[in-house]
Amino acid sequence: MDDIERRFLDGVAKGAMHEDLAASISEAMVNGTNGDLFPFLALARGCHAAAKANRQEGNTQAADFLHSMGQHLLSQAVDTLAGLMVLDVHLSGIARH
């Protein structure tokens, strides 16, 4: 996660996001991560770090956009976790009321 966050911050310093990070965000938002929470959490953390850096530089439009993307990725992580929990309950045979 630290490496991804550093790459987001490097993109802020250079004025452009790394293309592979942009592609990873797009892929995660559109197609999900097949039940893997790490990409959602790592990319969200990077988005929030980049949002903070942009806000400190006075670029509020980019900061707001990155913050929104980070929040969306976190909501997808929560949805994925909920799905995994439901699947676990179903497969373990736990009675639901």
Backbone as ProteinMPNN parsed JSONL, in Angstrom:
{"seq_chain_A": "MDDIERRFLDGVAKGAMHEDLAASISEAMVNGTNGDLFPFLALARGCHAAAKANRQEGNTQAADFLHSMGQHLLSQAVDTLAGLMVLDVHLSGIARH", "coords_chain_A": {"N_chain_A": [[0.817, -1.193, 0.0], [1.953, 1.208, 0.739], [3.733, 1.712, -1.356], [2.006, 2.138, -3.501], [0.678, 4.428, -2.599], [2.871, 6.212, -2.538], [3.383, 6.364, -5.286], [1.077, 7.599, -6.207], [1.399, 10.099, -4.972], [3.751, 10.888, -6.215], [2.778, 11.247, -8.759], [1.157, 13.495, -8.33], [3.13, 15.375, -7.752], [4.412, 15.468, -10.214], [2.412, 16.344, -11.803], [0.719, 14.708, -13.218], [-1.126, 11.706, -13.241], [0.167, 8.401, -12.905], [-0.064, 6.235, -15.672], [-0.641, 3.478, -15.383], [-1.735, 3.367, -12.826], [-4.054, 4.88, -13.167], [-5.347, 3.187, -14.959], [-5.683, 0.957, -13.312], [-7.439, 1.961, -11.367], [-9.664, 2.501, -12.974], [-10.261, -0.106, -13.883], [-10.858, -1.394, -11.425], [-13.089, 0.097, -10.594], [-14.923, -0.35, -12.643], [-15.005, -3.155, -13.205], [-14.666, -4.431, -10.783], [-12.925, -6.448, -8.3], [-12.873, -9.175, -8.134], [-13.492, -10.178, -5.555], [-11.255, -9.508, -4.071], [-10.055, -7.494, -1.616], [-7.816, -5.864, -1.293], [-6.901, -4.302, -3.641], [-8.971, -2.341, -3.833], [-8.748, -1.032, -1.333], [-6.041, -0.179, -1.283], [-5.883, 1.484, -3.567], [-7.824, 3.375, -2.877], [-6.643, 4.513, -0.619], [-4.408, 5.675, -1.837], [-5.695, 7.521, -3.534], [-6.854, 9.221, -1.61], [-4.55, 10.218, -0.338], [-3.365, 11.577, -2.478], [-5.38, 13.422, -2.934], [-5.234, 14.953, -0.6], [-2.653, 16.047, -0.92], [-3.022, 17.545, -3.271], [-4.915, 19.368, -2.331], [-3.397, 20.778, -0.473], [-1.735, 22.092, -2.215], [-3.442, 23.845, -3.291], [-5.077, 23.053, -5.332], [-8.055, 22.524, -5.54], [-10.093, 21.414, -7.093], [-9.03, 19.075, -8.319], [-8.409, 17.779, -5.951], [-10.941, 17.372, -4.782], [-12.063, 15.672, -6.698], [-10.326, 13.41, -6.605], [-10.703, 12.679, -3.929], [-13.407, 11.942, -3.998], [-13.248, 9.743, -5.74], [-11.7, 8.035, -4.139], [-13.471, 7.637, -1.991], [-15.526, 6.303, -3.322], [-14.209, 3.959, -4.086], [-13.737, 2.902, -1.537], [-16.376, 2.393, -0.766], [-16.986, 0.39, -2.566], [-15.261, -1.552, -1.614], [-16.446, -2.127, 0.859], [-18.908, -3.166, -0.03], [-17.946, -5.446, -1.35], [-16.801, -6.836, 0.807], [-19.127, -7.318, 2.302], [-20.464, -9.033, 0.548], [-18.695, -11.213, 0.577], [-18.968, -11.985, 3.232], [-21.653, -12.792, 3.325], [-21.537, -14.945, 1.57], [-19.827, -16.626, 3.034], [-21.402, -17.16, 5.296], [-23.487, -18.522, 4.067], [-22.134, -20.761, 2.924], [-21.092, -21.973, 5.199], [-23.281, -22.898, 6.469], [-24.606, -21.653, 8.515], [-27.417, -20.797, 10.424], [-29.779, -18.412, 9.411], [-31.756, -15.724, 10.515]], "CA_chain_A": [[0.0, 0.0, 0.0], [2.83, 2.385, 0.804], [4.275, 1.955, -2.688], [0.94, 2.725, -4.315], [0.496, 5.8, -2.118], [4.016, 7.005, -3.022], [3.231, 6.59, -6.72], [0.046, 8.631, -6.349], [2.004, 11.382, -4.597], [4.688, 11.205, -7.287], [1.956, 11.776, -9.846], [0.765, 14.865, -7.969], [4.328, 16.209, -7.897], [4.713, 15.609, -11.645], [1.275, 16.955, -12.476], [-0.055, 13.723, -13.983], [-1.196, 10.383, -12.621], [0.776, 7.311, -13.664], [-1.084, 5.6, -16.51], [-1.059, 2.177, -14.86], [-2.62, 3.615, -11.683], [-5.349, 5.282, -13.728], [-5.958, 1.97, -15.51], [-6.088, 0.114, -12.177], [-8.646, 2.563, -10.793], [-10.746, 2.261, -13.922], [-10.577, -1.537, -13.835], [-11.506, -1.695, -10.144], [-14.41, 0.732, -10.542], [-15.826, -0.909, -13.651], [-15.119, -4.613, -13.166], [-14.448, -4.989, -9.453], [-11.625, -7.088, -8.061], [-13.094, -10.608, -7.891], [-13.479, -10.493, -4.13], [-10.004, -9.104, -3.427], [-10.232, -6.166, -1.022], [-6.585, -5.072, -1.298], [-6.846, -3.224, -4.644], [-9.875, -1.249, -3.461], [-8.212, -0.291, -0.185], [-4.778, 0.472, -1.651], [-6.166, 2.582, -4.49], [-8.538, 4.414, -2.119], [-5.641, 5.2, 0.204], [-3.637, 6.52, -2.745], [-6.551, 8.643, -3.951], [-6.987, 10.165, -0.497], [-3.253, 10.885, -0.151], [-3.209, 12.524, -3.584], [-6.348, 14.499, -2.699], [-4.665, 15.816, 0.443], [-1.528, 16.782, -1.508], [-3.58, 18.549, -4.184], [-5.568, 20.406, -1.526], [-2.324, 21.601, 0.097], [-1.198, 22.917, -3.298], [-4.48, 24.764, -3.728], [-5.82, 22.496, -6.458], [-9.218, 21.923, -4.875], [-10.892, 20.626, -8.037], [-8.412, 17.748, -8.383], [-8.535, 17.181, -4.618], [-12.321, 16.895, -4.624], [-12.246, 14.529, -7.6], [-9.602, 12.262, -6.058], [-11.379, 12.274, -2.694], [-14.624, 11.226, -4.403], [-12.846, 8.421, -6.243], [-11.295, 7.244, -2.982], [-14.681, 7.253, -1.261], [-16.226, 5.297, -4.127], [-13.452, 2.709, -3.955], [-14.012, 2.368, -0.198], [-17.731, 1.827, -0.745], [-16.908, -0.883, -3.279], [-14.618, -2.503, -0.697], [-17.465, -2.531, 1.834], [-19.838, -4.047, -0.744], [-17.249, -6.714, -1.575], [-16.715, -7.506, 2.103], [-20.47, -7.808, 2.636], [-20.706, -10.2, -0.296], [-17.892, -12.324, 1.09], [-19.56, -12.422, 4.499], [-22.877, -13.529, 2.995], [-21.105, -16.224, 1.004], [-19.299, -17.429, 4.132], [-22.549, -17.61, 6.098], [-24.198, -19.521, 3.265], [-21.329, -21.979, 2.786], [-20.868, -22.611, 6.499], [-24.539, -23.466, 6.927], [-25.115, -20.942, 9.691], [-28.834, -20.436, 10.295], [-30.053, -16.974, 9.366], [-33.131, -15.43, 10.942]], "C_chain_A": [[0.862, 1.258, 0.0], [3.379, 2.738, -0.568], [3.228, 2.617, -3.583], [0.701, 4.174, -3.9], [1.627, 6.701, -2.609], [3.874, 7.327, -4.506], [2.135, 7.616, -7.006], [0.639, 10.002, -6.057], [3.031, 11.829, -5.627], [3.936, 11.798, -8.478], [1.507, 13.204, -9.581], [1.947, 15.801, -8.189], [4.653, 16.47, -9.366], [3.566, 16.233, -12.432], [0.445, 16.003, -13.313], [0.008, 12.37, -13.292], [-0.504, 9.356, -13.522], [-0.328, 6.563, -14.417], [-1.555, 4.268, -15.948], [-1.949, 2.327, -13.625], [-4.01, 4.022, -12.164], [-6.078, 4.067, -14.291], [-6.444, 1.05, -14.395], [-7.353, 0.645, -11.514], [-9.845, 2.282, -11.69], [-11.203, 0.81, -13.878], [-11.33, -1.884, -12.553], [-12.917, -1.116, -10.088], [-15.399, 0.067, -11.487], [-16.069, -2.402, -13.439], [-14.953, -5.229, -11.789], [-13.094, -5.671, -9.354], [-11.764, -8.568, -7.735], [-12.946, -10.984, -6.424], [-12.215, -10.122, -3.397], [-10.15, -7.668, -2.921], [-9.007, -5.272, -1.183], [-6.568, -3.985, -2.378], [-7.757, -2.048, -4.307], [-9.262, -0.382, -2.369], [-6.936, 0.462, -0.545], [-5.02, 1.662, -2.574], [-6.912, 3.717, -3.79], [-7.562, 5.213, -1.267], [-4.795, 6.14, -0.66], [-4.422, 7.732, -3.21], [-6.665, 9.682, -2.846], [-5.68, 10.906, -0.225], [-3.031, 11.932, -1.238], [-4.181, 13.694, -3.434], [-5.801, 15.483, -1.673], [-3.527, 16.669, -0.122], [-2.021, 17.866, -2.46], [-4.227, 19.692, -3.417], [-4.519, 21.351, -0.932], [-1.704, 22.512, -0.949], [-2.232, 23.896, -3.844], [-5.303, 24.276, -4.904], [-7.045, 21.754, -5.919], [-10.059, 21.074, -5.819], [-10.335, 19.207, -8.149], [-8.553, 17.032, -7.047], [-9.932, 16.612, -4.406], [-12.58, 15.659, -5.479], [-11.575, 13.276, -7.041], [-10.237, 11.759, -4.767], [-12.645, 11.473, -3.028], [-14.301, 9.839, -4.942], [-12.447, 7.51, -5.096], [-12.492, 6.762, -2.183], [-15.457, 6.176, -2.009], [-15.521, 3.944, -4.027], [-13.667, 2.079, -2.581], [-15.408, 1.763, -0.12], [-17.767, 0.504, -1.501], [-16.241, -1.947, -2.412], [-15.624, -3.015, 0.327], [-18.472, -3.475, 1.181], [-19.224, -5.42, -0.985], [-17.153, -7.507, -0.286], [-18.071, -8.08, 2.508], [-20.808, -9.051, 1.822], [-19.939, -11.418, 0.172], [-18.468, -12.865, 2.392], [-20.828, -13.236, 4.254], [-22.527, -14.9, 2.443], [-20.589, -17.152, 2.092], [-20.428, -17.983, 4.995], [-23.294, -18.714, 5.355], [-23.427, -20.842, 3.211], [-21.114, -22.703, 4.106], [-22.147, -23.207, 7.078], [-25.103, -22.816, 8.17], [-26.567, -20.545, 9.432], [-28.986, -18.923, 10.335], [-31.502, -16.757, 9.753], [-33.547, -14.093, 10.429]], "O_chain_A": [[0.537, 2.247, -0.658], [3.483, 3.914, -0.916], [3.537, 3.544, -4.331], [0.54, 5.048, -4.752], [1.38, 7.824, -3.047], [4.203, 8.431, -4.938], [2.252, 8.409, -7.941], [0.411, 10.955, -6.802], [3.166, 13.025, -5.886], [4.409, 12.736, -9.119], [1.477, 14.03, -10.493], [1.79, 16.888, -8.744], [5.111, 17.554, -9.724], [3.734, 16.606, -13.593], [-0.443, 16.439, -14.045], [1.062, 11.947, -12.818], [-0.583, 9.439, -14.747], [-1.394, 6.292, -13.864], [-2.743, 3.953, -16.024], [-2.829, 1.496, -13.401], [-5.019, 3.561, -11.631], [-7.29, 3.932, -14.119], [-7.502, 0.432, -14.518], [-8.236, -0.128, -11.142], [-10.907, 1.874, -11.219], [-12.402, 0.534, -13.84], [-12.333, -2.596, -12.599], [-13.837, -1.765, -9.59], [-16.581, -0.063, -11.166], [-17.21, -2.861, -13.489], [-15.086, -6.444, -11.644], [-12.228, -5.494, -10.212], [-10.87, -9.154, -7.125], [-12.337, -12.003, -6.098], [-12.102, -10.394, -2.201], [-10.346, -6.742, -3.709], [-9.139, -4.049, -1.208], [-6.248, -2.838, -2.066], [-7.369, -0.891, -4.474], [-9.257, 0.845, -2.465], [-6.768, 1.617, -0.154], [-4.431, 2.727, -2.385], [-6.663, 4.889, -4.072], [-7.642, 6.439, -1.2], [-4.502, 7.266, -0.257], [-3.888, 8.839, -3.274], [-6.584, 10.882, -3.106], [-5.699, 12.097, 0.086], [-2.568, 13.038, -0.959], [-3.843, 14.829, -3.769], [-5.894, 16.697, -1.853], [-3.442, 17.865, 0.159], [-1.498, 18.98, -2.458], [-4.103, 20.853, -3.806], [-4.719, 22.565, -0.889], [-1.202, 23.586, -0.617], [-1.939, 24.68, -4.747], [-6.143, 25.013, -5.419], [-7.067, 20.525, -5.853], [-10.68, 20.104, -5.382], [-11.093, 18.239, -8.08], [-8.788, 15.824, -7.007], [-10.084, 15.496, -3.908], [-13.236, 14.716, -5.038], [-12.183, 12.206, -7.005], [-10.303, 10.552, -4.534], [-12.914, 10.445, -2.406], [-14.999, 8.871, -4.637], [-12.815, 6.336, -5.081], [-12.529, 5.611, -1.747], [-15.984, 5.245, -1.398], [-16.173, 2.908, -3.899], [-13.769, 0.857, -2.47], [-15.601, 0.732, 0.523], [-18.5, -0.407, -1.117], [-16.616, -3.117, -2.47], [-15.649, -4.208, 0.629], [-18.85, -4.481, 1.781], [-19.898, -6.44, -0.842], [-17.396, -8.714, -0.277], [-18.148, -9.205, 3.002], [-21.373, -10.01, 2.349], [-20.466, -12.531, 0.168], [-18.454, -14.074, 2.623], [-21.047, -14.257, 4.906], [-23.147, -15.9, 2.806], [-20.885, -18.347, 2.074], [-20.402, -19.153, 5.378], [-23.683, -19.72, 5.949], [-23.999, -21.91, 3.426], [-20.969, -23.925, 4.124], [-22.1, -23.939, 8.066], [-25.991, -23.375, 8.813], [-26.903, -20.027, 8.367], [-28.4, -18.245, 11.179], [-32.378, -17.526, 9.358], [-34.672, -13.659, 10.677]]}, "name": "protein", "num_of_chains": 1, "seq": "MDDIERRFLDGVAKGAMHEDLAASISEAMVNGTNGDLFPFLALARGCHAAAKANRQEGNTQAADFLHSMGQHLLSQAVDTLAGLMVLDVHLSGIARH"}
